[in-house]
Amino acid sequence: MGEHKGNTLSLEKVYCSVREIIQEAGNEKTVDPEKTIIYAKTALNTAQQNRMPEEEFDCHLLLVDGFFRLKNYRQAMECVEEALSLAGNLHPLRRTDALIRCGDILQAENNDNKALHSYQEALRIVEDSAPDNRIYGSIIQKIAALYTKQSKFTLAQDYYQELLEWSEKQTDQEIAATALIRLGILHNSSFSYSKALECFLRSLAIFRRLNHIDGILLNRINLGLLYWRRYQYNKALEHMQEAYRLRDETTDKYLPYEISSILSIIYQSLDQKDDYQKHQTEAIRLKFDVHQTPELIATDNRMNTTLGYRLNSLLNVIRRFIESGAGDSIREGVNEVLSLIEKVDNKDLVQKACKVISEYYHHLNEYEQSGIFYMRHIKLNEEILNEREIVHFSEVENSHSLTESEQKAEESINNAKTSAALAVAATASHEVNQPLMIIVGNLELLQKSLRELELSEKQEKYIKNIKTGVDRITDILNKFQNEKDIQFQEYIKSNEMVVFNDPKEPEEEKA
């Protein structure tokens, strides 16, 4: 008997040791993939020797992460297959973890159809076993992003719409705001500009409530690009200036670069040369610091920004060469401009490019080509003037007309309500705690005096209910001390009541 007890303690020590190594490997995930692999292999050997399938599975997934970050996809896939072979004896959601990683590897290898199959199999498992699990939203996001990558925009839109509805049901505001950004980008790409505006404004409102700086910046960028694409440069400038004001609050190095590059394009469109030059110079400086791109900015938006930035730079160079009389030596730059004007989705920028190219051919005495591009410049200019008359976002904007000052006023009211609730709580805590302690003390004395007697089941329940009630009063008073726990909801006759972030309360045991 003593020997068995010793073995049990030994196994417990092994288990704790393996879990500690796995945790250490997980901590290294964001730092050094090679260390993750070393720790995971160490833990895997011990787990295999002691037949610990759950821990074996976790070790294989850590190895997948390590090899994946080293872009060693073959070994990463081998580890996924090992994990999948173990998953049959574990909870169904564990198989989902492996399938998602399998999909990630296949997508990295540009095997998109197989990746999609892996994600969809994972989705079916979650739908059957835990549709409310956060992983459900993560899989939908991956599928929608994959369809976007494949230019299957209608399918992508369907999945992002499903993600939005799921996140609203789960009251997950951050995922809802993310889904709205993606839907806005897809609407923007399909020229549904009013729908795109609606999505970006809704997402911005959510991220502002959450004080989520990167989310706010991403929406400001998308709104700036949307207005820029529709030639409403002053509106575009408003959003980008607000983004510029907040740029130092983000840790994402790409966002300040994106903001400066878009501002340079907008100032160029407004013919404000000094501001254009300032932000162009800043964008060039920031570009050297960029190591990653934000996951939420759309490829098509980023592409248009980058192409527009490049086109602006080339047009300035061509102008300088023409002014210096050396326009014939910039043929290569002109050819690139001719390629770019077929790709940039902004007629205003394209018509300006056509004017510069017309001047270039005029400089070379190639009057026929100069005339072709000048006529294109005139035609585009007329189209832009007509479109500016047609495009009105005012209806959508009016439905989201909460200004900065109005939002601050609303926040002040909420802060005042919270302060009042905290003041009431302090008073209640002081005034209620003393009689509460008397109740608790007398209840304990009553229980001691009744120990010698045989109480009926109902009498026991009465005493238990009193104790539960006292505990709940104490818990409510404690919650009132933390302003993060306090929220307000409508009660009756336009009055409000205080609710808490964790509203689930234990049911009273009925007598």
N, C-alpha and C positions, 0 to 999 in steps of 0.2 A: 504493500500500500504506500509506504514511504517512497519506494523507488518510482512508482507511477507519478506521485506528486512532484518528485524531482524532475522527471521527464517533461511534465506539463510546464513547470517553471522555465525549463530550458527552451521549450518551443516558444513560450511567450517572449523570452529574451530574443530569440531568433527573429520572431515576427516583428518585435519593436525595432530591432536593428535594421531589418529590411525596409520597414516603413520610413525610418529615419534617412536611409540612403536614398530612397525614392524621393522623399521630400527635398533632400539636398540637391538631387539631380534636377528636380523641378525648379528649384531656385536658380540654378545655373542656366535654365532655358533661355532667358533673355540676355545672357552674358556671353557664354562660351559653349557652342554646340559640341566641341570635342570633350569638354569636361562632362557635359550631360551624358555623352556616350559612355565614357569611362565609368561614371557612377552607376549608370543604368545597367551596364554589363556586370559590375560587381554585385549589385542587388539581384540580378537575374540568376546568376550562378547559385546563390544561396537559396533563392525562391524555388528553383528547380530541384535542388537537393532535398528540400524539405516539403516538396509537393504543396506549393502555395499558388494555386492557379490564378487567383485574383491579382496577386502581386506580380506573377509572371506576366500577366496581361498588361499591367501598368508599366512594367519595365520595357516591354516591346513597344508600347506607344511612345515612351520617352526616347527610345532608340530611333523610332520613326521621325520624331521631331528633330533630333540631332542630325541624322543623315539628310533629312529634307532641307534643313538650313544650310548644310554643306553642299547641297545640290547633287548629292549622291542618291539619285532616285531609284537606282536598281536595288541597293541595300535597304533603302527605306521601304520599298515595296515588299521585299522579303520579310521584313519585320512586321508589316501589316498583315501578310498572309499567316504568319505565326500567331499574331493576335486574333485573327479571325478563326483559326483552328481551336483556340482556347475559348472563344466567346460563346460557343454552344452550351457550355456548362455554367455560364454566368447569367446575370440579369440581362434581358433583351437590349436594354439601352447601352450596354457595354459593346455589343456588336455594332450599334450605331456609331459609337466613337471611332471604331476601326474603319467603318465604311466611309465616314466623312474624310478621314485622313487618306484613305485610298483614292477618293475623288480628287482631293487636293494634289496628290502626286500625279495622277493621270492628267489633270488639267495643266500642271506645270510641264508635262511632256507633250502638251498640245493634243492629247487624246481626249477631245472634249466630249464625244459621244459616250465613251465608256465612263468618263467622269460623271456625266449626267445620269447614267444608269445607276452608278454607285450612290449618288446623292438621293435619287428617287427611291432606291431600296431602303436607305436609311430613313427617309421620310415616312414610308409605309410602316416601318417598325414603330416609330414614334407615334404615328396616328393611332395605331392599335393599342399601344401600352401607356403613353403619357402625352396626349396632345397639348396639355397645358405647360409642358416642360419648356424652358427657355430654348433648349436645343432645337425645338420645332421651328422657331423663328429664324435661328441661325441657318438651318438647312434651306428654308425657303429663300433666304437672302442669297445663298450660294447658287441655287438653281436660277434665280432671277438674274444674277450677275452673269452667269454662264450663257443664258439666252441673249443677254445684251451683247456679250462678247461675240456671239455668233450672228449678231444683227437680226435676231428674231424678236423684234421689239414688241410685237403684239403679245407674244407669250411672256416676255419679260414684264410687261405692264400688268398682265393678269396676276403674275406671282407677287409683284410688289403691292398690288391692290389687296391680295390675300394677306400679305404680311401686315399691311396697314390695319386691316379689319381684325386680324389676330392680336396685334399689339394693343389696339384700343380695347378689345375684350379683356386682355390681361392687364390693362392700365399701365403698360410699359411705355411711358412717354418718349423715352429716348429712341427706342426702335421705331415708334410711330413717326417721329420727326425725321429719322433716317429714311424710312420708306417714302415719306413725302418728298424729300429731296430727289430721290431716284425717280419717282413718278414725274416730278417737275422736269427733270432732265430729259426723260423720254418724251414728254409732251412738247418740250422745246425742240427736240430733234425732229418731231413730226409736224412742226409748225403750228401746234395748238398753243399759241402763246398765252392766251388768257388762262387756260387750264394750268399751264406751267407757272404763271404768276400766282395763281391761287395756291398751288402746292408749296411754292417757296415761302409765301407769306405765312401760311399756316405753320410750316416747319420753323420759320424764324420765331414766331410767337411762342412755340413750345420751348425752343432752345433758350430764349430769353428768360422764360419762367424758371428754367433749370439752371440759369447762369452758366451755360455750357459754351465757353468761348469759341472753341473750334467749330461747333455747330453754327453759332452765330456768324462767324467769319465765312464759313462755306456757303451759307444762304446769302450773305451780302455779296459774295463773289458771283454766285449764280444769278442773283437779281441784277447786278451790274452788267453781266454779260448779256442777260435777256434784254435789258433796255438798250444796251449798245447795239445789239443785233437788230433792234427795231428803230435805230437812229434817234432814240430819245436820250441824248447824251447828258443833259443836265440831271435827269433822273438817275442815269447810270453813275454819274459822278457823285451824287448824294450817297448812294449805297457804298461806293468804293472809298469815299472819304471817311465814312463811319468805320469801315473795315480797317482803313489805315490808322485810325485813332486807336483801335484795339489790338493792332498787330503785335505789340510787345508783350501781350498777355498770353500768347500761345507758345507752346514748346515745339510746335511743328515748324521746321525750318522752311518747308516748301511754301506755306501760306503767305509769309511776308513777300517772298519773291513773286508769287502769283498776283498779289495785290498791286505791287509796284509796276509789274509788266502791264496789267490791265489799265491802271491809271495812266501810264504813258500813252497807251493806244487811245484812251478817251480824250486826253488833252490834245493829242495829235488831231483827232477828229474835230475838236473845238478850235483848232488853230492857235492854241496857247503854247507857244514854242518853249518858253522858259520852264514851265511846269512839265511839259513833255520831256525836255532834256534832263531835268532833275530826276524824274522817276525812271527814265530809261537808264541813266547812269547807276541809280540805286539798284535796279533790277539786275544789271550786269554784275554788280558787286555781290549781290545776294545769291546769284546763280551758282557761284563757286562753293557756297555753304550748303547747297541742297544735296541731301543724301537719300531722301524718300519722297514719295508723292502721297498726298492724302487720299485715303481710300474712297472718300465720298465725292470727290470732284470727278465729273464725267469725263471720259476720254474725249468725246467730241468737243466739249467746252474747252478742255485744256489744249486740244489740237488747234482749235480756232484762235485761242489766245496766242499760242506759240507762233502759228502761221501769220497772224496779224502783226505780231511783234516783229517777226522776221521781214515781212513785207514793208512795214514802216521804215525799218533800218535801211533796207535796200533802196527805197524811194529817196531817202535823204542822201545816200551816197550818190545815186544817179544824178540828182539835182546838182550836187556839188561839182560833179565831173562836167556836167553840161555848162554850168556857170564858169568853170575854169577853162572851157574850150577843149577839154579832153574827153568828150562824150563817146568818141569812137572806141576808146580803150576799155569800156565797161560793158561790152557785149555779153559776157558771161552772166553778169548781174541782171541784165535785161531779160535774158532767157529764163532765169530763175523767177523773175517777177511774172513773166508770161505764164509760167507753170503755176505759181501761187494764186493768181487772180481767178483761176478755175476752181480753187479749193476753198478759199476764204468765204465764209458765209456772212458777208457784210457788204451790201451794195455801195455804201458810202465810201468805204475804204477802196473797193474795186474801181469805182468811178474816178477817185483821185489818182489811183495807179494808172488808169487809162489815159488821164490827162498828162501825167509825167512821161509815159511811153510815147504819146503823141509828140510831146516836146522833144524827146530823144530822137525820133525819126525826122522831125523837122530840122534838128541840128545837123543831121547827116544828109539833108536835102532829099530824103526819101519821102516825098510829099504824099504819095498815094497811101502808104502805110500810116503816115501821120494823120491823114484825113480819116482813115478807117477807125483809128483809136479815138480820135476826137469826137466822131459821131457816136461812138459807143459811150464815151464820157457824157455827151449831151443826153442820150437816151436814158442812161442809168440815172442821171440827175433828175429827169422828169418823173421816172418811176418812183424815185425816193420821195419827191415832193407829194406825189399822189398817195403813196403809202402812209406818209406822215399824217395826211388828212384822214385816212381810213382807220388807222390804228388808235384805239382808245382803250386804255386800261382803267379808266376812272371808276367804272362800276365795281371791278374787283378790288381796286385800292380802297374804295369807300367802305367796303364790307370788312376791311382790315385796317380801319382808320385810327387805331389806338396809337396816339403819338407818344413820343418819349416822355413828355411832361404828364400826359394822362396816365401812362404806366407807372411813373414815379408816384403820382398822387394815389393810385390804387395800392401800390406797395406801402405807402405811408399809412393808409387806412388799415391795411392788414397788420402792419407793425404795431399800430395803436391798439388794435383788437388783441393782438398777442400780449402786448404789455399789460393791458387791462386784465386779461386772463391770468397772467403771472402775478399781478397784484392781488387779485382775488385768491389765487392759490396760496400766496404767502400768508394772507389773513386767515384763510381756512386752515392752513397747516398749523398756524399758531393756536387758533381758537378750537379746532376740532381734535387736535392730537391729545390734549389733556383729558377730555372726557373719553376719548377712544382708549387711552391707556387705563382709565378706571374700569371700562368695560372689559378689557383684556385681563386686567388683574383680578377682577371679581369672577370672571369666567374660569380662570385657573383655580381660584379658591373653591368655586362651586364644584369643579371636576374633582378636586382633592377630597372634598367632603363627601362626595358620592361614590368614592372608590369602593367602600365597603358594601354598598348596595348593588343589587342586580338591576340595572336599568333595562327597560324594554327597548326594542329596536327603534321604535318611534322616538323615544327620549334621546337615544344616542344620536339620531339624525337631527333632532332639534339643536343639540349642542354643536354638532358638526356644522350646521347651517349658520349658526351665530358666528363661529370661528371663520368660516368662508366669507361671510359678509364683512367682518372686520378686516380680513386680508385684502378684500377688494377695495374697501375705502382707503386703506393705506397705499395700495398700488395706484389708485387714481390720484391721490395727493402727490405721490412721487412723480407720476407722469406730468403733472401740472408744473413741476419744477423745470422741465426741459422744453424750451420753446420749439425745438425741432419736432417734438411729438404732437404739437398742437396744430389742428386744422379746424376749419369751420365749414358747416354745411347747413342748408336751409332746414328749418324745423316747422313751425306753424305760424300763420299770419305774418309772413315776411320776416319773422325772427330767425335768429341763427342759434345753433348750439355748437359746443366744442366737441370735436371728435379727435381720435388719436390715430397715428400711423398704423398701429396694430390693434384694430378694433375688435378682434376676436376675443371674447371673454368666456371664461368657463361657465357652463350652465349650472344653475343652482340645483342641488339635489333635492328633489321634492320629498316632503314628509309623507 
